[in-house]
Amino acid sequence: MSDALKTSGMTRLRNYFLTGFVVCAPLAITAYIAWSFIGWVDSWVKPYIPARYSPDTYLPFPVPGFGLIVALVLITLIGFMTANIVGRAIVNFGERLLGRMPLVRGIYRSLKQIFETVLSNKGDMFRQVGLVEYPRKGVWSLVFVASEKETEINQKLDQEGDPLTAVFMPCTPNPTTGFLMYVPKSDIVLLDMTIEDGAKLIVSAGLVAPEVKTKLVTLNGEPITGTLANPPLGPYPARKSRTASSRPNK
């Protein structure tokens, strides 16, 4: 009996430890990443701040995050100045100078296009999660389906009725790296999960899978995509009062 109690107690302690680890580990990793990012920005910005404007000069300890605040303010001011005619002219002049540099212009244009796509044109980002057979038949890989655009690749390789679609197949556990592939639209199995759920599935190596949402269909087999609710209460006909003539005679 004592051995059973010891085993039960050890099992409970192990479960408590695992529960605490699951709660604390994400918080600790998030705090570490945030703290590291703040320190990295401070190390870049603080050396350029005059000593008389830096709080570290007047305090016996460094103030973390002050460089990040200054960087955010400067970026906002640059954006405000760029929106004006004078600022836009300065930016265009700088881009023309960069355009004359053989190596720098390619890097700058690529980075600018990526940031404009991600931050400005949200409709041009990945729109759906899908599956394609890769690297062989019967083996499926998760991909992010990009928006359909008419490109030179489509003009060269498209088949009638089955255009090529650009998909990005990320790598596990780092979804920022992967392969860009053009596959026929008919070979893509579209999923209902969101882009965020797909990214979680890739980062966790399949351990964190989204919940399956059961689809309801009508009698004709068509899926119900709208919000399910009770039918609206319509106006009921007024109850007719029974007159003396309509009452049954006793």
N, C-alpha and C positions, 0 to 999 in steps of 0.2 A: 504493500500500500504506500509505503514511504517512497519507493522508487517511482511509482506512478505520479505522486505529488511533485517530486523533484522534476520529472520530465514535463509535467504540465506547467510548473513554474518557469522552467527554462524556455519552454515554447512561448509563454506569455512575454518573457523578457525579450526574446528574439523578435517577436511581433511588434513590441513597443519600440525597439531599436529601429527596425525597418520603417515603421510609421514615422518616427522622428526624422530618420534620414531622408525619406521621401519629401517631408515638409521642409527641412532645413537645406538640403542640397540645392534645389533650384533658387532659393533665396540667396544663399551664399554665392553661387556662381553668377547670378544677376548682379549682386552688389559688387563682386570682384570686377566684372566686365565694365560696369558703370564707373567704378572708381579708377580703373585703368584708363578708360577713355578720358575722364576728367583730367587725370595726371598727364596724359599725352598731350592734350590741348594746352594745358597750362605750361608745359615745358616748351611749347612752340611760341606761345603768345607772350608770356610774362617777360622774357628777356627784352622785348621791344617796348614795354611799357615804361615810361619815365619813372624814376624812383619816387619823385614827389607825388605821383598819382597812384602808386602801388600801396595797398594797405600793409604789405609785408614790411615796409619800411618803418611803420609806426607800431607794429604789434610784435610781440616776442615769438610768434609762431606764424607759419605761412597759412594763408587763407586758401583752402582748396576751392576750385571752381571759379575764382575771379577771372582767370584767363579765358575760361569758357564763356562767361558773361560778356566780356569785352569782345570776343570773337563773334558772338551772336549779334551784338549791337553793330559792329562794323559790317557784317554781312548784310544786315537789314538796311544800313545807310547806303551801302553800295547798290543794293537793289533799288532803293528809292532814287538814287542819282541816275542809275541806268534807265529808269523809266522816263526821265526828262530828255529833252532834245540834246542838250549839251553832253550829258552822260552817255547817251547812245552814240553820239559822234565820237567820243573818246574810246568807247568800246570797239566801235567799227575800225577806228584807226589802229588800235592794238591788234585786232584780228587780222588786219591787212599785213601788219608787220610779221605776225606769226605765220601767215600764209606764205611768206617768202623764205621761210626756213624749211629745208627739205625734210628733216627728221621730226622736228617739233610739230609741224602743221598736221601731219597724219595723226599723231597722238592726241593733239588738242581737238581736232574735228571729231575723232571717234569718241572721246570722253564727253564732249559737249552733246553729241547726238544721243549718247546713252542717258545722260542726266536729263535732257529735255524729254526723252521718251518716258522715263520713269517718273519724273516729278510733274510734268506738265500734261502730257497726252495720256491720261489714264485709260482711255478707250483703246489705245494701241498696245497695251500690255497683254500678258497672258490672260485668256478669257475662260479657259476650262481645263480640267484635268482629264487625261485619257490614257489608254493602254495601247501599246504597239508590240508586235511580236519581234523581240530582239533579245539576244543575238542569234536566235534560231527559231524555227517553227515550234510552237508549243511552250515557249518561254516568253513571258510577258513582262514588259518594263513600263514603269510609270513615266509619263511625259506631260509637259505643260504645252497646251495648244495655243499658238499665237494667233493673232487676228489675220484673217485672210486678206492678202494684198496681191495685186498684180505686179509681178516682178519679171525680170529677164529669165529667171529659172522656170517660171510658169510658162512663159512663151516658148521656151525650148523643149520642155519635157511634158507638159500637160497633155493628158488624153481626154478625148471628148467625153463629157459627163462625169469625169473622175479627176478633178484638179489636184495638184500637189499642195500640201499644207505644211507650213513650217512648224516643227515641234522641237522643244528643248527637253532633252533627257538628262536630268541632273544626276549627280553622283551622290552616293551615301558615304558619310553623313554630312557632307558639305554640299548643299544644293546650289551654291554659287558657281560651281564648276560642272561641266558636263559636255554634251554633244548636241550640236544643231543638225537636225535631219529634216529632209523633205520627203514625206511619204504620201502615198495616195490617200485621199480623204476616206475612201471605203475601207482602208486598213486600220483606221483609228476607232477604237471602242471608247466612246465618250462616257465619263462618269459623272455622277451627281455631286460628288464632294467638292468643296471649295478649294481655291488655291492654297489657302492657309492650312487646311486639313491635309492636302497633298504634301506640303512642305513639312508638316509635322510627321507624316508617315515616312518621309525620306530621312529626316534628321534622326528619328528614333530607330531606323533600320527595321521598320515594320512592327515595332512594339506598341506604338501609340496609333491605333487605327480609329478613324471616325465611326460614329454610330451609323448603322444602316437605317435609312429612312424608308419605311414601307410605302410604296405607291398605291394609291387607291384608284381603281378604274371603274368606269361605268359599265352598264350591261353590254354596250357595244365594243368594249375593250379599249376605249380611249382613256388615257390617264387624266386624273383630276389635278389640275395645277393651281387652281384658285384656293382661296381660304375657305375652309369648311366651317359652316355655322348653321344654326337653325334658320329656317326660312323666315323672312321678315313678317312681322305681324301686320296683316292688312286690315283695312277698315271693315269691321263686321257690320252686317245690316242691322239696322235698328230693330229692336224687338217690338213687334206690333202689340199694342194693348188690345185686349179682348173686350169688345163692347158687350153691352147687354144683349144684343140680338144674336151675338155669336156664342153666348154661353149656352151650354146644354140645359134643356128644361128639366127640372126635377119632377 
